[in-house]
Amino acid sequence: MEKLLTDLGPVCAVIGAQWGDEGKGKVIDILAGHFDVIARACGGANAGHTIVVNAKKHVFHLLPAGSLHEGKSVVLGSGMVIHLPTLLEEIQTLEDAGIAIVDRLLISPAAHIVFAFHKQIDAAMELRLTKQQGKGIGTTKRGIGPAYMDKAARRGWRMEVLRLREADWRAGLQGHMADVAQSYDVTVNVDAEVEDLRRAQTKLKGCLMVSAPDMLRIFLDERKKILIEGAQATLLDIDHGTYPYVTSSSTTAAGALQGLGLPPKTLTSCIGVAKAYCTRVGEGDFLTEASGKTAERLRERGGEYGATTGRPRRCGWLSIPDLKHAATINGFDCWNITKLDVLDEERAIPVGVGMEKGKVIYEELPGWESSTSALTAFEDLPEQAKKYIRFIEEQTGIPVRLIGTGQGREEMIVRQNS
């Protein structure tokens, strides 16, 4: 681990390379103990990180997964959209577990707020699109898109409003009522929204930074190490993903730096996280998608149900072109390949390596048909499992430094040299 940490340097980003749900939370949790600051830059409660520690499952939607490590400063960046009741609930969950967070939580005043009416608008827009086109985007209906719409329209509410008075909140929300009702047939419950703001003000007012970039600059000047936690993943990026079936924020390393206000030259490393197979939630192309019993087998073995929505995930095989695309955009220094153990029972493992006349070209690799669960040394892997990892390295030109072999925090292979 020490060699890996040295190679990562003082500012490391962990970015998903597929359509999310790759298992970023686990590697972040492992690395967080070796960093001083854990930062999340973009997105909202449509993300979900699941960490298993001592057989207990912890699910985070807004707070970084690294928040489990006491004593680490936690930053929520300007690029985020924050649903206040969800954030307060996560804080309470940590406090109930004996983990203090508020005294080390720093929130950018420029981060935007997701209101309950944003969720209603989200559902209304999805229904409208389904009626018009026969299917929607597959949104989580967490209000993320409408909140970013308000942000782009320069009428969004930022976290800095928690410094204002209740009268200011009421006046602003009442101004929203007519527009929201006319455009989406949605009613704004002003009293309920004000109550959420009041509760958040009581708990979070002391967490608001004067300036997120200035605070991060201070951390860097103090030689503190920063771990940047990506949300969603590259193929869901608003600019570089499988549009229009994407999220509403920039989910790349560059997007994370923008959301935090960090200059590009500060980033010293970037870890790309990908499952040993692939999954997707919602609509959109998935060229290496499996079907029937094969998909069901991967789903059940991998526990492929959304941490945020509980929806069953579409399952399929690894796509090398997708990994190369993500690597090109993010500049990955190494891979974390997760859930290798899910493939333990496969006799043969197809991997998408290209396209010809609109069809996927597969290369079929032999399976290992033996357990890799909980292994922590590369040398202990079955020979065909080693070949599978080396195949990913050869095809992408990027070393695999971390390999997940189970849900637990300790079930990870860390390779000093590939």
Residue pairs with C-beta under 8 A, 6 or more apart in sequence:
1 34
1 414
3 416
3 417
4 401
4 402
4 414
4 415
4 416
5 31
5 34
7 269
7 333
7 334
8 31
8 268
8 269
8 271
8 333
9 268
9 269
10 220
10 223
10 224
10 225
10 226
10 268
11 220
11 225
11 226
11 228
11 262
11 266
11 267
11 268
11 269
12 31
12 35
12 225
12 226
12 227
12 228
12 267
12 268
12 269
12 270
12 271
13 228
13 230
13 253
13 256
13 257
13 267
13 269
13 270
13 271
13 330
14 24
14 27
14 28
14 31
14 227
14 228
14 229
14 230
14 270
14 271
14 273
14 336
15 24
15 230
15 233
15 234
15 251
15 252
15 253
15 256
15 270
15 271
15 272
15 273
15 326
15 330
15 332
16 22
16 24
16 230
16 232
16 233
16 234
16 251
16 272
16 273
16 274
17 233
17 234
17 235
17 272
17 273
17 274
17 322
17 323
17 326
17 327
17 330
17 332
17 335
18 233
18 234
18 235
18 274
18 275
18 278
18 279
18 280
18 322
18 326
19 233
19 235
19 236
19 242
19 278
19 279
19 280
19 281
19 284
19 286
20 47
20 232
20 233
20 236
20 281
21 48
21 233
21 275
21 279
21 281
21 304
21 306
21 307
21 313
22 233
22 273
22 274
22 275
22 338
23 273
23 275
23 336
23 338
23 339
23 404
24 49
24 65
24 229
24 230
24 273
25 49
25 50
25 51
25 60
25 65
26 51
26 52
26 65
26 338
26 404
26 407
26 409
26 412
27 271
27 273
27 336
27 338
27 402
27 404
27 412
28 38
28 49
28 64
28 65
28 66
28 227
28 229
29 51
29 53
29 65
29 66
29 68
29 69
29 409
30 409
30 412
31 66
31 227
32 38
32 64
32 65
32 66
32 68
32 69
32 72
32 227
33 69
34 225
35 66
35 72
35 225
35 226
35 227
36 72
36 73
36 219
36 224
36 225
36 226
37 72
37 73
37 74
37 75
37 216
37 219
37 224
37 225
37 226
37 227
38 64
38 66
38 67
38 69
38 72
38 73
38 74
38 75
38 227
38 229
39 64
39 74
39 75
39 76
39 77
39 216
39 226
39 227
39 228
39 229
39 260
40 62
40 63
40 64
40 75
40 76
40 77
40 80
40 228
40 229
40 231
41 77
41 78
41 79
41 80
41 228
41 229
41 230
41 231
41 255
41 256
41 257
41 258
41 259
41 260
42 77
42 79
42 80
42 231
42 249
42 250
42 251
42 255
42 256
42 259
43 79
43 80
43 81
43 144
43 231
43 232
43 247
43 249
43 251
44 61
44 62
44 80
44 81
44 82
44 83
44 114
44 142
44 143
44 144
44 147
45 61
45 62
45 82
45 83
45 86
45 114
45 142
45 144
45 308
46 61
46 139
46 140
46 142
46 144
46 232
46 247
46 308
47 61
47 62
47 231
47 232
47 308
48 59
48 60
48 61
48 306
48 307
48 308
49 59
49 60
49 61
49 64
49 65
49 229
49 307
50 57
50 58
50 59
50 307
51 57
51 58
51 59
51 60
51 65
51 68
51 409
52 58
52 407
52 408
52 409
53 68
53 408
53 409
55 408
58 65
58 68
58 93
59 307
60 67
60 90
61 86
61 90
61 307
61 308
62 76
62 80
62 82
62 83
62 86
62 87
62 90
63 74
63 76
63 87
63 90
63 91
63 94
63 101
63 105
64 74
64 229
65 229
66 72
66 74
66 227
66 229
67 74
67 94
67 99
67 101
68 94
68 99
70 99
70 100
71 104
72 104
73 104
73 106
73 219
73 224
74 101
74 104
74 105
74 106
75 106
75 107
75 108
75 212
75 215
75 216
75 260
76 82
76 105
76 106
76 107
76 108
76 111
77 108
77 111
77 212
77 256
77 259
77 260
77 261
78 108
78 110
78 111
78 212
78 259
78 260
78 261
79 111
79 249
79 250
79 255
79 256
79 258
79 259
79 260
80 108
80 111
80 112
80 259
81 111
81 112
81 113
81 114
81 143
81 144
81 147
81 148
81 151
81 249
82 107
82 111
82 112
82 113
82 114
82 159
83 113
83 114
83 142
83 143
84 113
84 114
84 196
84 197
84 199
84 200
84 204
85 196
85 199
87 200
87 204
88 199
88 200
88 203
88 204
91 101
91 102
91 105
91 203
94 100
94 101
95 101
102 203
102 204
102 206
102 207
105 204
105 207
106 207
106 209
106 212
106 215
107 159
107 204
107 207
107 208
107 209
108 159
108 208
108 209
108 211
108 212
108 261
109 158
109 159
109 160
109 163
109 208
109 209
109 210
109 211
109 212
110 158
110 159
110 160
110 212
111 158
111 159
112 147
112 148
112 150
112 151
112 156
112 157
112 158
112 159
113 147
113 156
113 157
113 158
113 159
113 161
114 142
114 143
114 144
114 147
115 143
115 147
115 157
115 188
115 193
115 196
116 143
116 189
116 192
116 193
116 196
117 176
117 180
117 186
117 187
117 188
117 189
117 193
118 143
118 144
118 146
118 147
118 150
119 141
119 142
119 143
120 143
120 184
120 186
120 187
121 143
121 146
121 180
121 184
121 186
122 139
122 141
122 142
122 143
122 144
122 145
122 146
123 141
124 184
124 185
124 186
125 139
125 145
125 146
125 184
126 136
126 137
126 139
126 141
127 136
129 135
129 136
129 137
130 136
135 283
136 283
137 244
137 245
137 282
137 283
138 245
138 281
138 282
138 283
138 284
139 145
139 282
140 306
140 308
140 309
142 308
144 247
144 248
144 249
145 248
147 156
147 248
148 248
148 249
149 248
150 156
150 157
157 172
159 204
159 208
160 208
161 168
161 169
161 172
161 197
162 197
162 200
162 201
162 204
162 205
162 208
163 205
163 208
166 194
166 197
166 198
169 193
169 194
169 197
170 190
170 194
173 188
173 190
173 193
173 194
174 188
174 190
176 188
177 187
177 188
177 190
180 186
180 187
180 188
181 187
181 188
209 215
211 261
212 260
212 261
213 260
213 261
213 262
216 226
216 260
216 261
216 262
219 226
220 226
220 266
226 262
228 253
228 256
228 257
228 260
228 262
228 267
230 251
230 253
230 256
231 249
231 251
232 247
232 249
232 251
233 251
233 273
233 326
234 240
234 241
234 251
234 252
234 325
234 326
234 329
234 330
235 241
235 242
235 246
235 322
235 325
235 326
236 242
236 246
236 247
236 251
237 246
237 247
237 250
237 251
237 252
237 255
237 329
238 246
238 247
238 248
238 249
238 250
238 251
239 250
240 252
240 325
240 329
241 247
241 251
242 284
242 285
245 282
245 283
245 284
245 285
246 284
249 255
249 259
250 256
250 258
250 259
252 329
252 330
253 267
253 270
253 329
253 330
253 331
254 264
254 329
254 330
257 263
257 264
257 266
257 267
269 333
269 334
270 330
270 331
270 332
270 333
271 332
271 333
271 334
271 335
271 336
271 401
271 402
272 323
272 326
272 327
272 330
272 332
272 334
272 335
272 336
272 398
273 335
273 336
273 338
274 318
274 323
274 326
274 335
274 336
274 337
274 338
275 302
275 318
275 337
275 338
275 339
275 342
276 318
276 337
276 338
276 339
276 340
276 342
276 343
276 388
277 298
277 302
277 315
277 316
277 317
277 318
277 339
277 342
277 343
278 286
278 288
278 315
278 316
278 317
278 318
278 319
278 322
279 298
279 302
279 304
279 313
279 314
279 315
279 316
280 286
280 289
280 313
280 314
280 316
281 306
281 309
281 311
281 313
281 314
282 311
286 314
286 316
287 319
287 352
287 355
287 360
288 316
288 317
288 318
288 319
288 350
288 352
288 360
288 362
289 295
289 314
289 315
289 316
290 298
290 315
290 316
290 317
295 314
295 315
295 316
297 345
298 304
298 315
298 316
298 342
299 305
299 312
299 313
299 315
301 342
301 345
302 315
302 339
302 342
304 312
304 313
304 315
305 311
305 312
305 313
306 312
306 313
317 349
317 350
317 351
317 352
317 362
318 351
318 352
318 392
319 351
319 352
319 360
320 351
320 352
320 353
320 354
320 392
320 395
320 396
321 352
321 353
321 354
321 355
322 352
323 335
323 392
323 395
323 396
324 395
324 396
326 332
327 396
327 397
327 398
332 398
333 398
334 398
334 399
334 400
334 401
334 402
334 418
335 392
335 393
335 396
335 398
335 399
335 400
335 401
335 402
336 400
336 401
336 402
336 403
336 404
337 389
337 392
337 400
337 402
337 403
337 404
338 403
338 404
339 404
340 372
340 381
340 385
340 388
340 389
340 403
340 404
340 405
341 371
341 372
341 373
341 374
341 404
341 405
341 406
343 349
343 367
343 368
343 388
344 367
344 368
344 369
344 370
344 371
344 372
344 373
345 367
345 369
346 367
346 369
347 366
347 367
347 369
348 364
348 365
348 366
348 367
349 364
349 365
349 366
349 367
349 388
350 362
350 363
350 364
350 365
351 362
351 363
351 364
351 365
351 391
352 360
352 361
352 362
353 361
353 362
353 363
353 395
354 360
354 361
355 361
365 384
365 387
365 388
365 391
366 384
366 387
367 384
368 381
368 382
368 383
368 384
368 385
368 388
370 382
372 381
372 382
372 385
372 405
373 405
373 406
373 411
374 405
374 406
374 408
374 410
374 411
375 381
375 405
375 411
375 413
376 405
376 410
376 411
376 412
376 413
376 414
377 413
378 386
378 389
378 403
378 413
378 415
381 389
381 403
381 413
389 400
389 403
392 400
393 399
393 400
393 418
399 415
399 418
400 415
400 418
401 414
401 415
401 418
402 412
402 413
402 414
402 415
403 412
403 413
403 415
404 411
404 412
404 413
405 411
405 412
405 413
